[in-house]
């Protein structure tokens, strides 16, 4: 049974038995108001695939207005919870619009917060034009406008993007001192696309990366990262449980690349930074303006 069909059945049921379920008297604004409203959907072999509930629901001809919305999607590998103060369910197309204190939380630890959200259950898609904050492990992402999967495995932010990455120093794990971290901040005018399954983040338009020892500017940038618990170094030190952080493996900057390290500045068409080798390779008419060679010992030059 589709969501809108189930809703009609549910509404008809409550219309017949309203007194028994504490429904309020029908007012002029809605056809019926129901307390403790809930709906569920089931997939193959009778397994629940989704549910949505509210403390109250105003039933209109084309939509249902919910208060204190709590919805869930049940996947094979991950579950997703969506909550909001208010929500509208469209009977015709099955879309849900959430507003006020919207929170998406996944069973794998990702959390998105925003002021409004459109949820298309059939297409497995969420979207908003408002400011968004996404937190997962040691990575915090903020921006304006977003579109992606409810599981947040793939998500795109439209503009005004800022990403903060706090990387624990694995060399300190043996001492148990993981408070000291290297903070990396990436900003861009937008857009940003993040694929957590492939561990890739792609930044566009006026990209800036700030590290403790340098600043990188470029037109576009691709950031490759991996989970700290999968790192050979972490496994060797048996610190996977302590770390649990995403770590940057490589940064590829393209277009009008400028790298500032102290008083030294380099220019190129492309720059590739390897975290493992701690080396930057410049290619495409590289040019350096420097005052000392102290900070250039780990730089390599391409064509």
VEXMARLUM-623246 format. One record per atom (N, C-alpha, C): x, y, z. Coordinates in steps of 0.02 Angstrom, whole numbers, padded with zeros to 5 digits, always signed. Layout:
# VEXMARLUM-623246
XYZ/...
This chain:
# VEXMARLUM-623246
+00042-00059+00000/+00000+00000+00000/+00044+00062+00000/+00033+00111-00044/+00072+00172-00048/+00055+00217+00011/+00098+00264+00025/+00091+00307+00083/+00026+00346+00083/+00008+00375+00025/-00053+00415+00023/-00115+00371+00032/-00112+00310+00004/-00169+00263+00012/-00176+00243+00085/-00119+00229+00117/-00120+00209+00188/-00146+00266+00230/-00129+00328+00212/-00151+00386+00250/-00227+00393+00247/-00255+00383+00187/-00327+00389+00180/-00363+00337+00222/-00336+00276+00220/-00365+00222+00260/-00362+00238+00334/-00303+00263+00355/-00294+00280+00425/-00340+00336+00446/-00346+00387+00403/-00390+00444+00419/-00462+00421+00425/-00483+00378+00380/-00552+00353+00381/-00565+00314+00446/-00514+00276+00467/-00520+00236+00529/-00530+00282+00588/-00491+00335+00592/-00497+00380+00649/-00561+00421+00646/-00585+00436+00587/-00648+00472+00581/-00706+00432+00610/-00702+00367+00602/-00754+00323+00627/-00749+00312+00702/-00687+00312+00729/-00677+00295+00799/-00642+00352+00836/-00656+00414+00817/-00622+00472+00845/-00627+00475+00921/-00685+00468+00953/-00689+00475+01025/-00644+00426+01062/-00636+00367+01036/-00597+00316+01071/-00523+00333+01071/-00500+00376+01025/-00429+00392+01020/-00415+00464+01040/-00462+00495+01072/-00449+00561+01100/-00444+00616+01047/-00477+00609+00991/-00476+00660+00940/-00515+00721+00963/-00494+00780+00940/-00529+00840+00957/-00587+00851+00909/-00631+00895+00927/-00688+00910+00884/-00665+00943+00820/-00696+00924+00765/-00677+00952+00700/-00685+01028+00701/-00632+01065+00680/-00637+01138+00678/-00644+01161+00606/-00643+01226+00598/-00654+01254+00532/-00593+01249+00488/-00535+01239+00517/-00473+01239+00478/-00459+01171+00447/-00474+01118+00481/-00458+01051+00455/-00519+01006+00457/-00518+00955+00417/-00573+00907+00416/-00574+00866+00480/-00515+00852+00507/-00511+00810+00567/-00443+00820+00599/-00442+00820+00665/-00379+00824+00702/-00371+00761+00743/-00312+00732+00738/-00299+00668+00770/-00239+00674+00816/-00244+00644+00874/-00187+00642+00920/-00148+00578+00910/-00082+00582+00923/-00038+00523+00917/-00046+00489+00850/-00033+00525+00798/-00039+00501+00730/+00023+00461+00710/+00013+00405+00674/+00071+00366+00650/+00051+00325+00589/+00100+00316+00545/+00092+00275+00485/+00155+00233+00475/+00148+00176+00445/+00206+00133+00431/+00200+00104+00361/+00257+00089+00332/+00259+00057+00267/+00302-00005+00270/+00285-00055+00231/+00320-00119+00233/+00342-00139+00163/+00401-00169+00160/+00429-00190+00097/+00424-00265+00088/+00477-00294+00060/+00479-00365+00046/+00476-00406+00110/+00441-00462+00107/+00435-00509+00161/+00406-00476+00225/+00367-00424+00216/+00334-00393+00273/+00379-00354+00319/+00439-00338+00297/+00486-00300+00338/+00470-00226+00335/+00468-00193+00393/+00453-00121+00395/+00508-00083+00360/+00488-00039+00313/+00537+00000+00275/+00538+00074+00296/+00483+00098+00325/+00480+00167+00348/+00422+00175+00397/+00425+00229+00435/+00368+00250+00475/+00373+00324+00488/+00317+00355+00502/+00314+00426+00518/+00260+00437+00570/+00276+00478+00621/+00229+00489+00676/+00230+00563+00695/+00177+00583+00729/+00171+00651+00755/+00126+00651+00816/+00137+00700+00860/+00095+00703+00920/+00024+00722+00902/+00017+00758+00846/-00050+00774+00822/-00048+00783+00746/-00106+00776+00715/-00111+00783+00642/-00177+00817+00624/-00172+00869+00583/-00232+00901+00555/-00241+00875+00484/-00298+00842+00473/-00312+00810+00409/-00350+00859+00364/-00319+00876+00307/-00351+00918+00257/-00364+00876+00195/-00396+00906+00146/-00414+00870+00085/-00351+00845+00048/-00301+00888+00042/-00241+00870+00003/-00179+00857+00045/-00181+00874+00109/-00121+00866+00150/-00137+00852+00222/-00086+00832+00257/-00091+00820+00329/-00036+00861+00363/-00055+00903+00411/-00007+00943+00448/+00009+00909+00514/+00073+00896+00525/+00095+00859+00584/+00134+00904+00632/+00131+00888+00696/+00170+00922+00747/+00215+00871+00781/+00276+00893+00798/+00326+00849+00829/+00336+00786+00787/+00361+00797+00727/+00368+00743+00679/+00428+00698+00696/+00418+00634+00689/+00471+00585+00700/+00465+00531+00647/+00511+00531+00598/+00508+00482+00544/+00570+00439+00542/+00564+00379+00514/+00620+00333+00510/+00620+00297+00442/+00680+00287+00417/+00691+00244+00359/+00735+00186+00380/+00714+00126+00363/+00751+00066+00385/+00785+00034+00324/+00851+00037+00323/+00889+00010+00267/+00923-00056+00284/+00955-00085+00234/+00989-00149+00245/+01051-00140+00289/+01087-00085+00279/+01149-00073+00315/+01145-00016+00364/+01095+00028+00356/+01093+00088+00397/+01022+00113+00404/+01005+00137+00464/+00939+00167+00477/+00947+00243+00482/+00893+00278+00465/+00894+00351+00466/+00834+00377+00505/+00846+00425+00549/+00792+00456+00588/+00787+00530+00569/+00725+00554+00557/+00712+00624+00541/+00662+00652+00591/+00680+00709+00622/+00635+00741+00669/+00628+00815+00653/+00571+00844+00673/+00558+00916+00662/+00500+00937+00706/+00494+01002+00717/+00439+01027+00757/+00372+01021+00719/+00375+01036+00654/+00314+01032+00614/+00329+01000+00547/+00276+00975+00514/+00285+00945+00448/+00219+00941+00411/+00224+00944+00344/+00166+00936+00301/+00175+00875+00257/+00124+00832+00255/+00126+00774+00212/+00076+00783+00155/+00100+00782+00093/+00058+00790+00035/+00028+00723+00015/-00037+00718+00015/-00070+00655+00000/-00062+00634-00073/-00058+00683-00118/-00056+00667-00189/+00012+00638-00211/+00066+00671-00190/+00132+00649-00213/+00174+00614-00160/+00148+00612-00099/+00184+00576-00046/+00244+00612-00018/+00254+00676-00036/+00312+00714-00012/+00299+00740+00058/+00354+00747+00097/+00350+00773+00164/+00394+00835+00169/+00365+00889+00194/+00403+00951+00206/+00410+00961+00281/+00471+00964+00306/+00485+00972+00377/+00509+01043+00391/+00490+01070+00449/+00512+01137+00468/+00526+01141+00543/+00572+01186+00561/+00590+01203+00629/+00627+01146+00664/+00691+01160+00679/+00734+01112+00714/+00735+01043+00679/+00748+01045+00615/+00751+00983+00576/+00818+00948+00590/+00815+00884+00607/+00876+00845+00622/+00871+00778+00587/+00924+00761+00549/+00931+00695+00520/+00989+00660+00555/+00977+00601+00582/+01028+00563+00616/+01032+00493+00587/+01092+00471+00570/+01100+00403+00543/+01128+00357+00596/+01117+00292+00588/+01140+00244+00637/+01216+00237+00636/+01249+00265+00584/+01323+00263+00580/+01355+00327+00603/+01316+00370+00635/+01347+00427+00670/+01346+00494+00635/+01315+00500+00576/+01311+00564+00542/+01249+00602+00567/+01255+00669+00571/+01200+00710+00595/+01196+00774+00555/+01137+00788+00527/+01124+00849+00489/+01072+00890+00526/+01084+00955+00531/+01036+01000+00562/+01022+01058+00514/+00959+01080+00511/+00939+01135+00468/+00872+01161+00491/+00846+01212+00458/+00782+01241+00479/+00723+01211+00441/+00735+01188+00379/+00681+01158+00340/+00709+01104+00295/+00666+01057+00274/+00690+01002+00233/+00632+00971+00195/+00643+00957+00130/+00595+00918+00091/+00619+00846+00087/+00575+00800+00102/+00592+00729+00105/+00550+00691+00054/+00583+00663+00004/+00551+00621-00046/+00569+00549-00030/+00522+00514+00001/+00536+00446+00025/+00546+00398-00033/+00508+00406-00086/+00513+00360-00143/+00580+00366-00180/+00604+00427-00188/+00667+00438-00223/+00727+00435-00176/+00714+00426-00112/+00769+00425-00062/+00810+00489-00067/+00776+00546-00061/+00808+00610-00071/+00784+00660-00019/+00832+00700+00007/+00815+00757+00050/+00847+00819+00021/+00814+00877+00029/+00840+00939+00000/+00817+00999+00041/+00858+01051+00043/+00842+01113+00078/+00878+01171+00046/+00851+01231+00053/+00884+01292+00030/+00913+01331+00089/+00902+01306+00150/+00925+01341+00210/+00997+01323+00228/+01022+01356+00280/+01088+01340+00305/+01089+01269+00334/+01144+01235+00324/+01149+01164+00343/+01213+01152+00382/+01210+01108+00431/+01270+01086+00465/+01270+01009+00467/+01326+00979+00445/+01332+00906+00446/+01393+00887+00486/+01384+00844+00535/+01440+00821+00577/+01445+00745+00573/+01506+00721+00561/+01518+00649+00560/+01591+00638+00582/+01600+00598+00634/+01666+00585+00662/+01701+00652+00676/+01759+00662+00647/+01797+00723+00660/+01790+00776+00606/+01739+00769+00562/+01729+00817+00508/+01663+00853+00519/+01667+00920+00516/+01607+00962+00522/+01600+01004+00459/+01541+01000+00427/+01528+01035+00364/+01470+01082+00373/+01477+01144+00348/+01423+01192+00349/+01418+01226+00281/+01358+01250+00264/+01348+01283+00201/+01275+01303+00193/+01258+01329+00135/+01189+01350+00122/+01161+01309+00064/+01104+01277+00077/+01073+01234+00026/+01107+01167+00022/+01067+01114+00021/+01095+01046+00018/+01046+00999-00015/+01073+00946-00044/+01033+00895-00077/+01072+00829-00073/+01038+00775-00055/+01073+00712-00051/+01030+00656-00025/+01063+00600-00010/+01028+00542+00016/+01012+00552+00090/+00956+00526+00114/+00940+00532+00185/+00994+00501+00230/+01028+00450+00204/+01082+00418+00242/+01144+00462+00247/+01145+00516+00207/+01201+00564+00205/+01265+00533+00177/+01260+00474+00145/+01320+00444+00114/+01343+00487+00055/+01296+00518+00020/+01312+00564-00034/+01270+00626-00024/+01304+00683-00021/+01270+00746-00009/+01307+00803-00045/+01270+00852-00069/+01300+00910-00102/+01275+00973-00069/+01321+01019-00055/+01304+01084-00028/+01312+01137-00082/+01268+01185-00085/+01266+01232-00141/+01318+01287-00138/+01325+01320-00081/+01370+01378-00078/+01391+01393-00006/+01438+01441+00000/+01463+01465+00065/+01484+01406+00109/+01527+01364+00080/+01546+01302+00113/+01606+01311+00160/+01602+01279+00217/+01659+01276+00264/+01663+01206+00293/+01723+01177+00290/+01735+01110+00317/+01792+01113+00367/+01780+01091+00427/+01831+01086+00479/+01848+01013+00491/+01913+00997+00486/+01936+00928+00497/+01988+00929+00553/+01974+00893+00607/+02020+00888+00662/+02052+00819+00661/+02116+00817+00644/+02152+00754+00639/+02194+00742+00701/+02180+00688+00736/+02222+00669+00793/+02289+00645+00768/+02341+00660+00804/+02409+00639+00786/+02420+00567+00809/+02425+00521+00761/+02434+00450+00778/+02497+00437+00819/+02547+00481+00812/+02610+00470+00848/+02601+00481+00923/+02545+00514+00942/+02532+00526+01013/+02488+00473+01045/+02465+00425+01004/+02417+00375+01028/+02447+00332+01083/+02512+00316+01078/+02542+00272+01128/+02543+00303+01197/+02547+00370+01200/+02548+00405+01264/+02478+00419+01289/+02428+00407+01244/+02359+00419+01263/+02339+00492+01257/+02384+00535+01233/+02370+00605+01226/+02346+00619+01156/+02280+00618+01146/+02251+00630+01080/+02220+00699+01076/+02231+00741+01128/+02201+00807+01128/+02235+00853+01077/+02299+00841+01064/+02335+00881+01016/+02317+00858+00946/+02289+00903+00906/+02266+00885+00840/+02289+00936+00788/+02291+00914+00726/+02303+00960+00671/+02236+00978+00641/+02220+01042+00643/+02157+01065+00616/+02166+01090+00545/+02124+01066+00500/+02125+01087+00430/+02056+01116+00414/+02055+01176+00387/+01993+01209+00369/+01992+01222+00294/+01938+01200+00261/+01929+01210+00190/+01866+01251+00178/+01872+01305+00140/+01815+01346+00123/+01810+01354+00047/+01750+01365+00022/+01740+01380-00049/+01673+01414-00057/+01666+01449-00113/+01602+01483-00127/+01548+01432-00146/+01570+01373-00168/+01524+01320-00184/+01529+01301-00258/+01507+01241-00273/+01476+01193-00228/+01526+01143-00199/+01501+01102-00151/+01539+01047-00122/+01498+00983-00129/+01530+00930-00154/+01499+00864-00155/+01540+00817-00113/+01507+00777-00071/+01542+00730-00027/+01514+00661-00039/+01558+00613-00051/+01540+00543-00059/+01577+00504-00004/+01541+00488+00050/+01572+00454+00107/+01589+00382+00090/+01553+00353+00042/+01569+00284+00023/+01636+00280-00014/+01650+00330-00056/+01713+00331-00093/+01767+00373-00058/+01747+00405-00003/+01794+00447+00036/+01824+00503-00007/+01780+00539-00042/+01801+00594-00086/+01757+00655-00073/+01789+00714-00069/+01754+00777-00064/+01780+00823-00118/+01735+00852-00158/+01754+00895-00214/+01729+00966-00202/+01776+01014-00200/+01761+01084-00187/+01767+01124-00251/+01723+01174-00259/+01723+01215-00320/+01718+01289-00303/+01754+01330-00343/+01751+01402-00342/+01784+01433-00281/+01841+01465-00292/+01877+01501-00240/+01889+01458-00178/+01926+01404-00189/+01940+01357-00135/+02001+01381-00095/+01996+01372-00029/+02051+01391+00015/+02060+01338+00069/+02121+01312+00075/+02137+01262+00126/+02186+01293+00175/+02169+01293+00238/+02213+01320+00289/+02239+01264+00333/+02306+01253+00332/+02340+01206+00375/+02384+01245+00423/+02412+01210+00471/+02454+01244+00521/+02515+01277+00491/+02541+01248+00436/+02603+01273+00407/+02595+01304+00338/+02534+01305+00310/+02526+01331+00242/+02453+01346+00227/+02444+01385+00173/+02377+01400+00147/+02378+01386+00072/+02327+01349+00047/+02323+01331-00023/+02261+01362-00053/+02270+01396-00110/+02214+01426-00146/+02209+01393-00215/+02148+01383-00240/+02138+01354-00306/+02067+01365-00330/+02055+01351-00394/+01987+01356-00421/+01945+01297-00398/+01973+01237-00403/+01939+01176-00381/+01987+01133-00339/+01959+01087-00302/+02001+01044-00261/+01965+00978-00246/+02002+00924-00248/+01975+00859-00230/+02014+00834-00169/+01978+00817-00117/+02008+00794-00055/+01992+00720-00046/+02044+00679-00039/+02036+00608-00028/+02051+00593+00045/+02006+00558+00078/+02017+00542+00149/+01999+00470+00163/+02024+00446+00218/+02010+00377+00239/+01998+00376+00314/+01964+00324+00337/+01952+00316+00408/+02016+00300+00445/+02028+00334+00500/+02088+00322+00539/+02095+00250+00562/+02038+00217+00574/+02041+00148+00599/+02065+00099+00546/+02064+00121+00481/+02088+00078+00427/+02162+00090+00411/+02191+00137+00443/+02261+00154+00430/+02307+00099+00456/+02356+00077+00416/+02404+00026+00438/+02440+00047+00501/+02456+00112+00506/+02491+00137+00564/+02449+00129+00627/+02385+00145+00621/+02341+00140+00678/+02332+00068+00699/+02325+00022+00649/+02318-00049+00665/+02380-00075+00700/+02438-00052+00677/+02501-00075+00706/+02507-00053+00779/+02483+00007+00793/+02487+00033+00861/+02428+00012+00904/+02378-00023+00873/+02319-00047+00908/+02281+00012+00939/+02272+00065+00900/+02238+00125+00925/+02174+00139+00887/+02148+00091+00850/+02088+00103+00809/+02030+00127+00851/+02022+00097+00910/+01967+00117+00953/+01973+00187+00980/+02035+00209+00990/+02047+00276+01016/+02040+00329+00962/+02063+00313+00901/+02064+00362+00848/+01995+00371+00818/+01976+00323+00775/+01910+00326+00743/+01900+00388+00702/+01953+00419+00677/+01948+00482+00641/+01960+00473+00566/+01928+00516+00526/+01944+00520+00456/+02007+00560+00446/+02053+00534+00407/+02116+00567+00396/+02125+00582+00321/+02156+00638+00306/+02168+00657+00237/+02226+00617+00208/+02214+00585+00151/+02267+00549+00116/+02300+00593+00063/+02259+00630+00025/+02286+00668-00031/+02242+00728-00046/+02273+00783-00068/+02237+00842-00090/+02260+00858-00161/+02213+00865-00207/+02229+00883-00276/+02196+00950-00291/+02237+01002-00300/+02212+01069-00315/+02225+01086-00388/+02175+01115-00421/+02183+01131-00493/+02157+01202-00507/+02191+01235-00554/+02170+01301-00576/+02194+01357-00531/+02240+01399-00557/+02264+01457-00519/+02286+01439-00449/+02327+01387-00445/+02348+01362-00379/+02401+01408-00350/+02391+01427-00287/+02439+01468-00251/+02449+01439-00181/+02511+01426-00163/+02526+01397-00098/+02571+01445-00060/+02549+01465-00001/+02586+01511+00041/+02612+01474+00103/+02679+01476+00111/+02710+01445+00170/+02758+01496+00200/+02734+01529+00252/+02774+01582+00282/+02782+01639+00232/+02844+01657+00216/+02858+01710+00168/+02864+01684+00097/+02860+01618+00088/+02869+01588+00022/+02802+01574-00011/+02799+01585-00077/+02737+01574-00115/+02753+01538-00180/+02712+01488-00196/+02720+01452-00260/+02657+01459-00301/+02665+01458-00367/+02609+01463-00414/+02614+01405-00463/+02556+01377-00482/+02555+01322-00531/+02485+01311-00555/+02479+01269-00607/+02412+01250-00632/+02382+01195-00589/+02426+01154-00560/+02402+01098-00519/+02452+01084-00463/+02426+01062-00406/+02467+01042-00350/+02437+00981-00317/+02479+00931-00303/+02457+00869-00271/+02495+00862-00205/+02457+00860-00150/+02487+00852-00084/+02476+00781-00059/+02530+00746-00041/+02525+00679-00013/+02538+00682+00062/+02489+00661+00101/+02496+00663+00173/+02546+00610+00197/+02548+00553+00163/+02594+00499+00182/+02667+00520+00172/+02681+00550+00114/+02749+00571+00099/+02764+00641+00123/+02712+00677+00143/+02718+00747+00163/+02754+00787+00109/+02731+00779+00048/+02762+00810-00010/+02710+00842-00054/+02728+00900-00084/+02685+00934-00131/+02718+00933-00200/+02682+00909-00250/+02708+00907-00318/+02671+00960-00359/+02708+01007-00386/+02680+01061-00427/+02689+01045-00501/+02638+01058-00542/+02643+01046-00614/+02605+01100-00650/+02623+01111-00714/+02590+01162-00753/+02620+01231-00741/+02679+01244-00770/+02713+01308-00765/+02722+01330-00692/+02754+01289-00651/+02765+01309-00581/+02812+01368-00575/+02797+01410-00527/+02837+01470-00514/+02842+01480-00439/+02902+01497-00414/+02912+01507-00343/+02939+01577-00329/+02913+01607-00277/+02939+01669-00250/+02956+01655-00177/+03021+01655-00161/+03041+01635-00094/+03096+01679-00066/+03100+01680+00001/+03150+01718+00036/+03201+01673+00070/+03183+01608+00078/+03230+01559+00105/+03210+01491+00079/+03256+01443+00083/+03242+01374+00059/+03220+01329+00117/+03212+01356+00175/+03196+01316+00234/+03131+01278+00226/+03080+01311+00198/+03014+01281+00194/+03001+01245+00129/+03052+01237+00085/+03042+01208+00020/+03075+01140+00011/+03097+01110+00066/+03133+01047+00062/+03088+00989+00043/+03023+00996+00051/+02977+00941+00035/+02936+00955-00027/+02957+01001-00068/+02921+01018-00129/+02954+00986-00190/+02913+00958-00235/+02938+00930-00297/+02904+00966-00356/+02936+00966-00413/+02910+01004-00470/+02897+00958-00529/+02839+00968-00560/+02823+00931-00620/+02839+00973-00681/+02802+00961-00735/+02817+00998-00796/+02789+01068-00794/
